[in-house]
Amino acid sequence: MLTALGTIDEKIEGFDAGADDYLVKPFEIRELYARVKALLHRKHDSGNTLEEASQLIYNDLVMDKRTKVIYREGQTINLTPKEFNLLHFMMQNPERLLTRDEIADNVWGNNFDTGTNYIDVYIAYLRKKIDKGFDQKLIHTKVGMGFILSNKI
């Protein structure tokens, strides 16, 4: 997203709308070029193939990657595009501690501003949608280390 709007709320709204990156005007053309190059590199390296499973399943949580719909105990859970991408990364790495740096690189990209609390904000959004109202909590924080999708904690 290329915009003159640069407050944290505006940036979060942009990411919620599905932006992979957010660049505030005025900008350096070299930075725009570097961000586009990084995005193209990530998309190329992701190895997306038609043979990939259309669903990810962890415990009672089901992600349909084709329809972008999440189910928990049969209930539909609506996520924003960025929440979906974050949960997708976590579901690809269940039972594995994910550092903020790993999440930033894989969900937000190489140009993520590490001085923000976006990751903590989006983890909180996911907890409200994925864990609230369910006995088994799946999204956990390891203080000072990162986050983990686990039904064993």
C-alpha positions as CSV (number, residue, x, y, z in Angstrom):
1,M,0.0,0.0,0.0
2,L,1.4,3.4,-1.0
3,T,-0.4,6.2,0.9
4,A,0.0,9.5,2.7
5,L,-1.8,8.1,5.7
6,G,0.8,7.1,8.3
7,T,-0.7,6.7,11.7
8,I,-0.6,3.3,13.5
9,D,-4.4,3.0,13.2
10,E,-4.3,3.7,9.4
11,K,-1.5,1.2,8.9
12,I,-3.4,-1.5,10.9
13,E,-6.5,-0.8,8.8
14,G,-4.3,-1.1,5.6
15,F,-2.9,-4.5,6.8
16,D,-6.5,-5.6,7.8
17,A,-7.6,-4.8,4.3
18,G,-5.0,-7.2,2.9
19,A,-1.9,-5.1,2.3
20,D,1.3,-7.1,2.3
21,D,3.4,-3.9,2.9
22,Y,2.7,-0.3,3.7
23,L,4.8,2.6,2.4
24,V,4.1,6.2,3.5
25,K,4.6,9.1,1.1
26,P,7.0,10.8,0.6
27,F,9.2,7.8,-0.2
28,E,12.4,7.0,-1.9
29,I,12.0,5.2,-5.2
30,R,14.9,2.9,-4.2
31,E,12.9,1.8,-1.1
32,L,9.8,1.1,-3.2
33,Y,11.9,-0.9,-5.6
34,A,13.4,-2.9,-2.8
35,R,10.0,-3.7,-1.3
36,V,8.5,-4.8,-4.6
37,K,11.6,-7.0,-5.2
38,A,11.3,-8.5,-1.8
39,L,7.6,-9.2,-2.3
40,L,8.2,-10.8,-5.6
41,H,11.0,-12.9,-4.1
42,R,8.7,-14.1,-1.3
43,K,5.9,-15.0,-3.7
44,H,8.4,-16.9,-6.0
45,D,10.0,-18.8,-3.1
46,S,6.8,-19.8,-1.5
47,G,6.6,-22.8,-3.9
48,N,2.8,-22.6,-4.3
49,T,1.7,-25.7,-6.2
50,L,-1.7,-27.1,-7.0
51,E,-0.8,-30.2,-5.1
52,E,-0.8,-28.4,-1.7
53,A,-3.5,-29.6,0.7
54,S,-6.5,-27.3,0.5
55,Q,-7.0,-27.6,4.3
56,L,-4.8,-27.2,7.4
57,I,-6.1,-28.9,10.5
58,Y,-4.9,-28.6,14.0
59,N,-6.9,-30.0,16.9
60,D,-10.5,-28.7,16.3
61,L,-9.3,-25.8,14.2
62,V,-9.7,-26.1,10.4
63,M,-8.5,-23.7,7.8
64,D,-9.8,-24.0,4.2
65,K,-7.2,-22.3,2.1
66,R,-9.3,-22.2,-1.0
67,T,-12.3,-20.5,0.5
68,K,-10.3,-18.6,3.2
69,V,-12.7,-19.9,5.9
70,I,-11.8,-20.9,9.4
71,Y,-13.8,-23.4,11.5
72,R,-13.5,-24.2,15.2
73,E,-15.7,-27.0,16.6
74,G,-17.7,-26.5,13.4
75,Q,-18.3,-22.8,14.0
76,T,-17.2,-20.4,11.3
77,I,-14.7,-17.8,12.3
78,N,-14.2,-14.6,10.2
79,L,-10.7,-13.3,9.9
80,T,-9.2,-10.3,8.2
81,P,-6.6,-11.1,5.5
82,K,-3.7,-10.3,7.8
83,E,-5.2,-12.4,10.6
84,F,-5.7,-15.2,8.1
85,N,-2.0,-15.0,7.0
86,L,-0.8,-15.0,10.6
87,L,-2.9,-18.0,11.5
88,H,-1.8,-19.8,8.3
89,F,1.8,-19.4,9.3
90,M,1.1,-20.6,12.8
91,M,-0.9,-23.6,11.5
92,Q,2.0,-24.5,9.2
93,N,4.2,-24.6,12.3
94,P,2.2,-26.2,15.1
95,E,3.8,-27.0,18.3
96,R,6.8,-24.8,17.3
97,L,7.8,-21.7,19.1
98,L,7.7,-18.8,16.6
99,T,9.8,-15.8,17.4
100,R,8.6,-12.3,16.5
101,D,11.3,-12.0,13.9
102,E,10.1,-15.2,12.2
103,I,6.5,-14.0,12.2
104,A,7.5,-10.6,10.9
105,D,9.5,-12.1,8.1
106,N,6.9,-14.6,7.1
107,V,3.7,-12.6,7.6
108,W,4.7,-9.0,7.1
109,G,7.9,-9.4,5.0
110,N,11.4,-8.2,5.2
111,N,10.7,-4.5,5.5
112,F,8.6,-4.9,8.7
113,D,9.0,-2.1,11.2
114,T,10.3,-3.9,14.3
115,G,9.6,-0.8,16.4
116,T,5.8,-1.5,16.3
117,N,3.6,-3.8,18.3
118,Y,1.7,-5.1,15.2
119,I,2.5,-8.7,16.0
120,D,1.2,-8.5,19.6
121,V,-1.9,-6.7,18.4
122,Y,-2.7,-9.3,15.8
123,I,-2.0,-12.2,18.2
124,A,-4.5,-10.6,20.5
125,Y,-7.0,-10.3,17.6
126,L,-6.5,-14.0,16.8
127,R,-6.9,-15.0,20.5
128,K,-10.3,-13.2,20.6
129,K,-11.5,-15.0,17.5
130,I,-9.9,-18.4,17.9
131,D,-9.7,-19.0,21.6
132,K,-12.5,-16.9,23.2
133,G,-15.5,-19.1,24.2
134,F,-13.6,-22.3,23.8
135,D,-12.3,-24.4,26.7
136,Q,-9.1,-25.4,24.9
137,K,-6.8,-22.4,24.3
138,L,-4.6,-22.9,21.3
139,I,-2.6,-19.6,21.0
140,H,0.0,-19.1,23.7
141,T,2.8,-16.7,24.5
142,K,6.2,-17.7,25.8
143,V,7.2,-14.5,27.5
144,G,10.3,-13.0,26.0
145,M,10.5,-15.8,23.4
146,G,7.5,-15.8,21.1
147,F,4.2,-17.5,20.3
148,I,3.1,-21.1,19.8
149,L,0.0,-22.9,18.5
150,S,-0.4,-25.8,20.9
151,N,-3.1,-27.7,22.6
152,K,-0.6,-29.1,25.2
153,I,-0.1,-25.9,27.3
